[in-house]
Amino acid sequence: MKVKVISRSADEFTRERSNDLQRVSRNYDPNLRPQEKAVEYVRALNAAKLDKVFARPFIGAMDGHIDAISCMAKNPSHLKGLFSGSMDGDIRLWDIASRKTICQYSGHQGAVRGLTVSTDGRILVSCGTDCTVRLWKVPLSSGIESSDSSDTSDKSIASYVWKNAFWGVDHQWEGNIFATAGAQVDIWDHNRSQPITSFEWGNDTVISVRFNPGEPNILATSGSDRSITIYDLRTSSPARKLIMRTKTNSIAWNPMEPMNFTAANENCNCYSFDARKLEEAKCVHKDHVSAVMDIDYSPTGREFVTGSYDRTVRIFQYNGGHSREIYHTKRMQRVFCVKFSGDASYVISGSDDTNLRLWKANASEQLGVILPRERKKHEYMEAVKNRYKHLPEVKRILRHRHLPRPIYKAGLLRRTMADAEKRKEDRRRAHSAPGSMPRKSIRKNRIIQEIE
């Protein structure tokens, strides 16, 4: 005869310290918990509601500029360092933690249109409408932490004058090479006062330039002729060119998938492309109601942030058609530049009202030191929300975002116009010869042609 004995080990229920919680043994057999799914659903519902209650994305504003913010750059070697340039020629280095100016660079006579920092974080490159490229020395991280004065100013270590105004600049991920955008694409070296090579395809102005993070010799540009062009420094000639129906204001490469990039377009949408297959967009990201001015990827490569002329900042999943978050304030004007912080925890926006604003990348994230028990609680609530996010009530709460009245009305108007355009096209197709008007997907209908 078998005898079942309940055995208990003293190690299983003895507390290691007097402050520890009493250990409790749980039996996770579903037959003993018939209401487990119902309880979890209520927890998911409450977690979704609490996310809305604690959603406080805005952290603070950084003021000091006296004109609109036109560009920003992150310091790759220092997490708290951020550079900003304004339309009056002023460049500032900010400490994000204290939200104060650390260093001020003055020298440009016109608007600063481009900022970039070398990979080692020691050289800042700026360019502007005064036809000059300037190189500045960046203070060391120890100097940033110890400096309390906001009046410190540095002189440029090099200044190069060229024939045309500049609209953008970007530094190669490895090496001493950087590229400027203007009447043409110029490739510069730190130690040369003239471009080492230039690229030109057409006669229109190039407005943005970005180096590929995975292949240092590949760069992408966008131009005022509605084109997106990919160049290869090894061949000294343009590689491919894509012409769209509307102009692209900015480009950002995905740092985790360097073959993919996303373009911020004038028609209120962003388009993600595979550089190897430009005839079709991989994904169309909608929701803005005015031109998208700037875009920047998170270091994780899973999401990106956009700033728009409609005075809002939105965060998109890299493969999502609609935004995950929308940030706005009453005082924030047209957003010209946006950046993710180096740890993907914060978003910085620069707008027409001379202020930089600091936002949380996750609106309901708890700031400060989080205890292990709190972290486990947050992880459990996130897992429960993900498990039940397809159910109608949880989905409705998670998707809801409060919009300013002008944005809401503009969105309604855009949907009405899109519906009217679709009805018009359906009527044309119904009264045309069969096959004479083939349907084009939304990922293709904004592309005119690809040139190689």
RODO-2510 file (C-alpha; in nm, 4 decimals, decimal comma):
residues 452
     n   res          X          Y          Z
     1     m     0,0000     0,0000     0,0000
     2     k     0,1302     0,3471    -0,0974
     3     v     0,1158     0,6226     0,1600
     4     k     0,1262     0,9872     0,0415
     5     v     0,3132     1,2107     0,2811
     6     i     0,3187     1,5914     0,2779
     7     s     0,6821     1,6902     0,3110
     8     r     0,8011     2,0441     0,3622
     9     s     1,1552     2,1689     0,3435
    10     a     1,2462     2,4419     0,5877
    11     d     1,4302     2,6276     0,3098
    12     e     1,1098     2,6724     0,1108
    13     f     0,9222     2,8771     0,3692
    14     t     1,1952     3,0275     0,5861
    15     r     1,2654     3,3937     0,5224
    16     e     1,6267     3,4913     0,4609
    17     r     1,5774     3,8282     0,6340
    18     s     1,3170     3,9567     0,8710
    19     n     1,2072     4,2206     0,6157
    20     d     1,1409     3,9675     0,3391
    21     l     0,7877     3,8665     0,2479
    22     q     0,6646     3,5287     0,3646
    23     r     0,7041     3,2713     0,0894
    24     v     0,3791     3,1197    -0,0293
    25     s     0,3523     2,7952    -0,2267
    26     r     0,1072     2,8155    -0,5148
    27     n    -0,0471     2,5416    -0,7228
    28     y    -0,0929     2,6642    -1,0816
    29     d    -0,3187     2,3788    -1,1896
    30     p    -0,5896     2,5442    -1,4083
    31     n    -0,8528     2,3033    -1,2771
    32     l    -0,8149     2,4580    -0,9331
    33     r    -0,8555     2,8129    -1,0720
    34     p    -1,1639     2,8257    -1,2960
    35     q    -1,1761     3,2088    -1,2834
    36     e    -0,8080     3,2676    -1,3681
    37     k    -0,8724     3,4099    -1,7179
    38     a    -1,1452     3,6393    -1,5916
    39     v    -0,9166     3,7689    -1,3161
    40     e    -0,6333     3,8265    -1,5650
    41     y    -0,8685     4,0105    -1,8008
    42     v    -0,9710     4,2486    -1,5213
    43     r    -0,6037     4,3022    -1,4376
    44     a    -0,5295     4,3829    -1,8045
    45     l    -0,8203     4,6281    -1,8101
    46     n    -0,7002     4,7978    -1,4929
    47     a    -0,3405     4,8102    -1,6230
    48     a    -0,4588     4,9783    -1,9441
    49     k    -0,6596     5,2337    -1,7438
    50     l    -0,3700     5,3009    -1,5065
    51     d    -0,1468     5,3649    -1,8078
    52     k    -0,3794     5,6499    -1,9039
    53     v    -0,3942     5,7805    -1,5475
    54     f    -0,0146     5,7960    -1,5147
    55     a     0,0580     5,9123    -1,8712
    56     r     0,2684     6,2256    -1,8118
    57     p     0,5082     6,2327    -2,1072
    58     f     0,6266     6,5937    -2,0833
    59     i     0,9302     6,6359    -1,8554
    60     g     1,0426     6,9921    -1,9188
    61     a     1,1491     7,2600    -2,1645
    62     m     1,5012     7,3870    -2,2309
    63     d     1,4984     7,7550    -2,3205
    64     g     1,7867     7,9825    -2,4125
    65     h     1,7702     8,0236    -2,7892
    66     i     1,6178     8,3451    -2,9207
    67     d     1,5104     8,2066    -3,2584
    68     a     1,3551     7,8888    -3,3994
    69     i     1,5396     7,5588    -3,3463
    70     s     1,6445     7,4317    -3,6888
    71     c     1,8595     7,1235    -3,6163
    72     m     1,9903     6,8958    -3,3415
    73     a     2,2661     6,6372    -3,2963
    74     k     2,3428     6,3740    -3,0322
    75     n     2,6864     6,3135    -2,8841
    76     p     2,7649     5,9437    -2,9517
    77     s     3,0139     5,9212    -2,6648
    78     h     2,8165     6,1054    -2,3984
    79     l     2,4613     6,0107    -2,3077
    80     k     2,3567     6,3476    -2,1632
    81     g     2,5065     6,5684    -2,4358
    82     l     2,2811     6,7253    -2,6979
    83     f     2,3633     6,9983    -2,9524
    84     s     2,1071     7,2364    -3,0971
    85     g     2,1309     7,5002    -3,3690
    86     s     1,8936     7,7880    -3,4321
    87     m     1,7980     8,0173    -3,7158
    88     d     2,0023     8,3065    -3,5699
    89     g     2,3329     8,1163    -3,5958
    90     d     2,3558     8,0150    -3,2290
    91     i     2,4732     7,6623    -3,1350
    92     r     2,4374     7,5276    -2,7823
    93     l     2,5479     7,2168    -2,5960
    94     w     2,2876     7,1006    -2,3438
    95     d     2,3062     6,8715    -2,0449
    96     i     1,9798     6,6773    -2,0691
    97     a     1,9899     6,5702    -1,7043
    98     s     1,9964     6,9260    -1,5686
    99     r     1,8312     7,0821    -1,8788
   100     k     2,0905     7,3615    -1,8819
   101     t     2,3281     7,5061    -2,1400
   102     i     2,6822     7,3795    -2,0916
   103     c     2,8580     7,5489    -2,3819
   104     q     2,7698     7,8043    -2,6487
   105     y     2,9259     7,8230    -2,9950
   106     s     2,8867     8,1472    -3,1885
   107     g     3,0304     8,2137    -3,5322
   108     h     2,7671     8,1512    -3,7987
   109     q     2,6272     8,4634    -3,9618
   110     g     2,3082     8,2957    -4,0802
   111     a     2,0792     8,0067    -3,9925
   112     v     2,2444     7,6838    -3,8766
   113     r     2,1012     7,4132    -4,1002
   114     g     2,3037     7,1077    -4,0054
   115     l     2,4820     6,9629    -3,7013
   116     t     2,6668     6,6345    -3,6599
   117     v     2,9239     6,4907    -3,4195
   118     s     3,2165     6,2632    -3,5039
   119     t     3,2005     5,9021    -3,3905
   120     d     3,4510     5,9578    -3,1106
   121     g     3,2466     6,2555    -2,9854
   122     r     3,5333     6,5058    -3,0003
   123     i     3,4494     6,7138    -3,3096
   124     l     3,1247     6,8980    -3,3803
   125     v     3,0571     6,9884    -3,7447
   126     s     2,8093     7,2627    -3,8291
   127     c     2,6971     7,4207    -4,1543
   128     g     2,4498     7,6887    -4,2495
   129     t     2,3141     7,9335    -4,5009
   130     d     2,6232     8,1554    -4,4667
   131     c     2,8106     7,9107    -4,6981
   132     t     3,0504     7,7987    -4,4239
   133     v     3,1354     7,4671    -4,2622
   134     r     3,2765     7,4999    -3,9107
   135     l     3,4499     7,2449    -3,6903
   136     w     3,4280     7,2843    -3,3124
   137     k     3,5984     7,1064    -3,0261
   138     v     3,3573     6,9258    -2,7931
   139     p     3,4335     6,9428    -2,4173
   140     l     3,5192     6,6117    -2,2534
   141     s     3,2519     6,4383    -2,0482
   142     s     3,4311     6,5285    -1,7256
   143     g     3,4240     6,8932    -1,8294
   144     i     3,0515     6,8730    -1,8991
   145     e     2,9761     6,7345    -1,5583
   146     s     3,1902     6,9837    -1,3711
   147     s     3,0923     7,2984    -1,5618
   148     d     2,8142     7,5031    -1,4078
   149     s     2,8455     7,8198    -1,6143
   150     s     2,6099     7,8778    -1,9054
   151     d     2,8229     8,1605    -2,0472
   152     t     3,1165     7,9482    -2,1630
   153     s     3,1851     7,9911    -2,5327
   154     d     3,4281     7,8153    -2,7651
   155     k     3,5896     7,9264    -3,0895
   156     s     3,5838     7,7094    -3,4003
   157     i     3,9005     7,5094    -3,4682
   158     a     3,8427     7,5275    -3,8461
   159     s     3,6176     7,7215    -4,0818
   160     y     3,5729     7,6375    -4,4503
   161     v     3,3967     7,8753    -4,6901
   162     w     3,2324     7,7264    -4,9977
   163     k     3,0347     7,8478    -5,2987
   164     n     2,6818     7,7512    -5,1928
   165     a     2,4604     7,7544    -4,8861
   166     f     2,4292     7,4268    -4,6956
   167     w     2,1081     7,2522    -4,5896
   168     g     2,2353     6,9491    -4,4010
   169     v     2,5401     6,7596    -4,2797
   170     d     2,6098     6,4087    -4,1539
   171     h     2,9237     6,2354    -4,0284
   172     q     3,0458     5,8955    -4,1371
   173     w     2,9995     5,6331    -3,8667
   174     e     3,3699     5,5471    -3,8801
   175     g     3,6518     5,7731    -3,9943
   176     n     3,7098     6,1452    -4,0486
   177     i     3,4723     6,1953    -4,3419
   178     f     3,1500     6,3946    -4,3373
   179     a     2,9039     6,4937    -4,6090
   180     t     2,7193     6,8214    -4,6657
   181     a     2,4004     6,8804    -4,8632
   182     g     2,3372     7,1928    -5,0672
   183     a     2,3515     7,2603    -5,4392
   184     q     2,5308     6,9230    -5,4522
   185     v     2,6571     6,6535    -5,2170
   186     d     3,0114     6,7328    -5,1004
   187     i     3,2350     6,4870    -4,9172
   188     w     3,4798     6,6510    -4,6744
   189     d     3,7718     6,5438    -4,4606
   190     h     3,8512     6,7008    -4,1222
   191     n     4,1966     6,8021    -4,2414
   192     r     4,1040     6,9392    -4,5866
   193     s     3,9678     7,2876    -4,6508
   194     q     3,7945     7,1790    -4,9740
   195     p     3,5710     6,8812    -5,0564
   196     i     3,7594     6,5652    -5,1522
   197     t     3,4779     6,4707    -5,3919
   198     s     3,1352     6,5941    -5,5007
   199     f     2,8243     6,4237    -5,6331
   200     e     2,5617     6,5846    -5,8510
   201     w     2,2539     6,4290    -6,0113
   202     g     2,0247     6,6972    -6,1522
   203     n     2,0164     7,0681    -6,0789
   204     d     1,7968     7,0820    -5,7699
   205     t     1,8994     7,1445    -5,4094
   206     v     1,9803     6,8526    -5,1801
   207     i     1,8084     6,9136    -4,8448
   208     s     1,9167     6,6193    -4,6272
   209     v     2,1940     6,3596    -4,6166
   210     r     2,2434     6,0478    -4,4011
   211     f     2,5260     5,7923    -4,3880
   212     n     2,4395     5,4246    -4,3558
   213     p     2,5257     5,2918    -4,0067
   214     g     2,6184     4,9446    -4,1331
   215     e     2,8085     5,0272    -4,4533
   216     p     3,0072     5,3520    -4,3983
   217     n     3,0499     5,4189    -4,7720
   218     i     2,6751     5,4307    -4,8486
   219     l     2,4732     5,7497    -4,7998
   220     a     2,1196     5,8546    -4,8870
   221     t     2,0000     6,2044    -4,9741
   222     s     1,6695     6,3738    -5,0449
   223     g     1,6267     6,6666    -5,2798
   224     s     1,3833     6,9440    -5,3619
   225     d     1,3084     6,7673    -5,6926
   226     r     1,1124     6,5049    -5,4886
   227     s     1,3954     6,2534    -5,5226
   228     i     1,5668     6,0094    -5,2856
   229     t     1,9179     5,9216    -5,4047
   230     i     2,1634     5,6593    -5,2806
   231     y     2,5366     5,7194    -5,3343
   232     d     2,8351     5,4872    -5,2977
   233     l     3,1663     5,6555    -5,2123
   234     r     3,3647     5,3612    -5,3520
   235     t     3,2344     5,4042    -5,7062
   236     s     3,2418     5,7887    -5,7001
   237     s     2,9040     5,7968    -5,8717
   238     p     2,5345     5,7902    -5,7736
   239     a     2,3900     5,4403    -5,7450
   240     r     2,0097     5,4704    -5,7553
   241     k     1,7479     5,7424    -5,7574
   242     l     1,3814     5,7277    -5,6614
   243     i     1,1387     6,0027    -5,7652
   244     m     0,8204     6,0451    -5,5602
   245     r     0,5144     6,2636    -5,6033
   246     t     0,5989     6,4879    -5,3074
   247     k     0,9199     6,6099    -5,1477
   248     t     1,1049     6,4180    -4,8762
   249     n     1,2201     6,6428    -4,5907
   250     s     1,4394     6,3995    -4,3980
   251     i     1,5738     6,0442    -4,4013
   252     a     1,6718     5,8066    -4,1190
   253     w     1,8394     5,4650    -4,1467
   254     n     1,7333     5,1842    -3,9155
   255     p     2,0428     5,1200    -3,6952
   256     m     1,9521     4,7524    -3,6385
   257     e     1,8539     4,6792    -4,0000
   258     p     2,0877     4,9048    -4,1990
   259     m     1,9393     4,8047    -4,5340
   260     n     1,6117     4,9797    -4,4416
   261     f     1,5430     5,3526    -4,4161
   262     t     1,2378     5,5699    -4,3536
   263     a     1,1610     5,8932    -4,5362
   264     a     0,9608     6,1819    -4,3836
   265     n     0,7431     6,3191    -4,6626
   266     e     0,5545     6,6391    -4,7383
   267     n     0,2250     6,4511    -4,7877
   268     c     0,1891     6,3888    -4,4096
   269     n     0,3153     6,0286    -4,4295
   270     c     0,6416     5,8444    -4,3694
   271     y     0,7569     5,5708    -4,6059
   272     s     0,9866     5,2830    -4,5084
   273     f     1,1969     5,1392    -4,7916
   274     d     1,4389     4,8555    -4,8427
   275     a     1,7411     5,0092    -5,0184
   276     r     1,7687     4,6939    -5,2316
   277     k     1,4088     4,7228    -5,3583
   278     l     1,3040     5,0832    -5,4061
   279     e     1,0126     5,0268    -5,6430
   280     e     0,7787     4,9659    -5,3486
   281     a     0,7607     5,0956    -4,9918
   282     k     0,7731     4,8332    -4,7184
   283     c     0,5328     5,0260    -4,4972
   284     v     0,3392     5,3530    -4,5015
   285     h     0,3151     5,5304    -4,1652
   286     k     0,0124     5,7590    -4,1417
   287     d    -0,1492     5,9905    -3,8835
   288     h     0,0139     6,3326    -3,9255
   289     v    -0,2092     6,5996    -4,0777
   290     s     0,0684     6,8225    -4,2128
   291     a     0,4166     6,7865    -4,3600
   292     v     0,6571     6,5658    -4,1617
   293     m     0,9707     6,7742    -4,1051
   294     d     1,2143     6,5395    -3,9294
   295     i     1,2580     6,1768    -3,8281
   296     d     1,4955     5,9833    -3,6036
   297     y     1,5221     5,6141    -3,5161
   298     s     1,5514     5,4732    -3,1686
   299     p     1,8865     5,2982    -3,0967
   300     t     1,6874     4,9746    -3,0658
   301     g     1,5611     5,0069    -3,4241
   302     r     1,2097     4,9069    -3,3162
   303     e     1,0518     5,2519    -3,3363
   304     f     1,1109     5,6049    -3,4624
   305     v     0,9971     5,9537    -3,3719
   306     t     0,8686     6,2181    -3,6123
   307     g     0,8094     6,5920    -3,5824
   308     s     0,5582     6,7676    -3,8022
   309     y     0,4394     7,1066    -3,9197
   310     d     0,1093     7,0279    -3,7425
   311     r     0,2824     7,0996    -3,4067
   312     t     0,2849     6,7407    -3,2833
   313     v     0,5461     6,4744    -3,2120
   314     r     0,4551     6,1124    -3,2849
   315     i     0,6222     5,7803    -3,2104
   316     f     0,5736     5,4936    -3,4579
   317     q     0,6625     5,1264    -3,4476
   318     y     0,9098     5,0492    -3,7257
   319     n     0,6493     4,8257    -3,8953
   320     g     0,3314     4,9981    -3,7733
   321     g     0,1000     5,1950    -3,9961
   322     h    -0,0261     5,4230    -3,7189
   323     s     0,1462     5,6067    -3,4370
   324     r     0,1868     5,4576    -3,0917
   325     e     0,1999     5,7950    -2,9144
   326     i     0,1240     6,1589    -2,9920
   327     y     0,2780     6,4417    -2,7880
   328     h     0,1634     6,8044    -2,7985
   329     t     0,1392     7,1128    -2,5797
   330     k    -0,0530     7,4362    -2,6166
   331     r     0,2627     7,6440    -2,6524
   332     m     0,4571     7,4181    -2,8869
   333     q     0,4646     7,5472    -3,2434
   334     r     0,5833     7,3805    -3,5651
   335     v     0,8335     7,1050    -3,4877
   336     f     1,1442     7,1214    -3,7079
   337     c     1,3710     6,8576    -3,5479
   338     v     1,3384     6,5528    -3,3227
   339     k     1,5854     6,3088    -3,1646
   340     f     1,5773     5,9918    -2,9568
   341     s     1,8152     5,9882    -2,6603
   342     g     2,1074     5,7459    -2,6693
   343     d     1,9366     5,5040    -2,4286
   344     a     1,5981     5,5162    -2,6105
   345     s     1,4273     5,6398    -2,2895
   346     y     1,3597     5,9993    -2,3933
   347     v     1,2592     6,2057    -2,6958
   348     i     1,3798     6,5616    -2,7579
   349     s     1,1947     6,7988    -2,9909
   350     g     1,2955     7,1412    -3,1217
   351     s     1,0278     7,3766    -3,2476
   352     d     0,9568     7,7192    -3,3906
   353     d     0,8952     7,8708    -3,0458
   354     t     1,2715     7,8679    -2,9584
   355     n     1,2361     7,5838    -2,7039
   356     l     1,3641     7,2299    -2,6846
   357     r     1,1282     6,9931    -2,5062
   358     l     1,2112     6,6712    -2,3271
   359     w     0,9565     6,3849    -2,3376
   360     k     0,9429     6,0309    -2,2085
   361     a     0,9536     5,7686    -2,4833
   362     n     0,6999     5,5692    -2,2817
   363     a     0,4365     5,8125    -2,1570
   364     s     0,3430     5,6207    -1,8392
   365     e     0,6934     5,5058    -1,7461
   366     q     0,7889     5,5541    -1,3816
   367     l     1,0943     5,7756    -1,3383
   368     g     1,3538     5,7361    -1,0668
   369     v     1,4825     5,4271    -0,8900
   370     i     1,2510     5,1274    -0,9305
   371     l     1,2611     4,8507    -0,6697
   372     p     1,2836     4,4873    -0,7867
   373     r     0,9268     4,4202    -0,6732
   374     e     0,8009     4,7236    -0,8659
   375     r     0,9886     4,6148    -1,1781
   376     k     0,8356     4,2671    -1,1607
   377     k     0,4929     4,4230    -1,1152
   378     h     0,5423     4,6442    -1,4227
   379     e     0,6630     4,3478    -1,6299
   380     y     0,3649     4,1373    -1,5225
   381     m     0,1158     4,4131    -1,6062
   382     e     0,2819     4,4645    -1,9462
   383     a     0,2596     4,0912    -2,0179
   384     v    -0,1079     4,0811    -1,9178
   385     k    -0,1848     4,3804    -2,1425
   386     n    -0,0112     4,2142    -2,4368
   387     r    -0,2050     3,8937    -2,3790
   388     y    -0,5468     4,0636    -2,3825
   389     k    -0,4779     4,3611    -2,6110
   390     h    -0,6896     4,2083    -2,8917
   391     l    -1,0095     4,2219    -2,6852
   392     p    -1,2338     4,5189    -2,7722
   393     e    -1,2407     4,7067    -2,4418
   394     v    -0,8671     4,6759    -2,3728
   395     k    -0,7907     4,7657    -2,7344
   396     r    -1,0141     5,0740    -2,7179
   397     i    -0,8468     5,2043    -2,4020
   398     l    -0,4932     5,1401    -2,5287
   399     r    -0,5584     5,3089    -2,8640
   400     h    -0,7337     5,6183    -2,7339
   401     r    -0,5353     5,9436    -2,7578
   402     h    -0,6561     6,2920    -2,6803
   403     l    -0,6027     6,5201    -2,9802
   404     p    -0,6126     6,8997    -2,9996
   405     r    -0,9251     7,0190    -3,1746
   406     p    -0,7430     7,1523    -3,4881
   407     i    -0,5587     6,8204    -3,5301
   408     y    -0,8794     6,6216    -3,4848
   409     k    -1,0692     6,8303    -3,7378
   410     a    -0,7825     6,8192    -3,9877
   411     g    -0,7740     6,4401    -3,9536
   412     l    -1,1462     6,4181    -4,0251
   413     l    -1,1033     6,6429    -4,3285
   414     r    -0,8168     6,4294    -4,4617
   415     r    -1,0237     6,1121    -4,4257
   416     t    -1,3174     6,2763    -4,6033
   417     m    -1,0901     6,3832    -4,8910
   418     a    -0,9365     6,0346    -4,9155
   419     d    -1,2825     5,8743    -4,9269
   420     a    -1,3952     6,1168    -5,1983
   421     e    -1,0813     6,0427    -5,4029
   422     k    -1,1428     5,6690    -5,3695
   423     r    -1,5078     5,7022    -5,4839
   424     k    -1,3965     5,9135    -5,7809
   425     e    -1,1391     5,6536    -5,8831
   426     d    -1,3921     5,3698    -5,8468
   427     r    -1,6373     5,5543    -6,0754
   428     r    -1,3657     5,6159    -6,3343
   429     r    -1,2706     5,2498    -6,3256
   430     a    -1,6346     5,1418    -6,3568
   431     h    -1,6807     5,3542    -6,6716
   432     s    -1,3487     5,2611    -6,8352
   433     a    -1,2484     4,9643    -7,0461
   434     p    -1,1656     4,6569    -6,8359
   435     g    -0,7958     4,6537    -6,7467
   436     s    -0,7283     5,0110    -6,8607
   437     m    -0,7019     5,1416    -6,5024
   438     p    -0,5144     4,8864    -6,2918
   439     r    -0,5252     4,9273    -5,9160
   440     k    -0,2065     5,0462    -5,7462
   441     s    -0,1361     4,9761    -5,3807
   442     i    -0,0782     5,2620    -5,1395
   443     r     0,2858     5,1509    -5,1128
   444     k     0,3373     5,2150    -5,4855
   445     n     0,1051     5,4987    -5,5877
   446     r     0,3279     5,7759    -5,4437
   447     i     0,6304     5,6574    -5,6438
   448     i     0,6760     5,7912    -5,9962
   449     q     0,9860     5,6048    -6,1124
   450     e     1,3182     5,4550    -6,0130
   451     i     1,6361     5,5465    -6,2018
   452     e     1,9571     5,3444    -6,1894
***
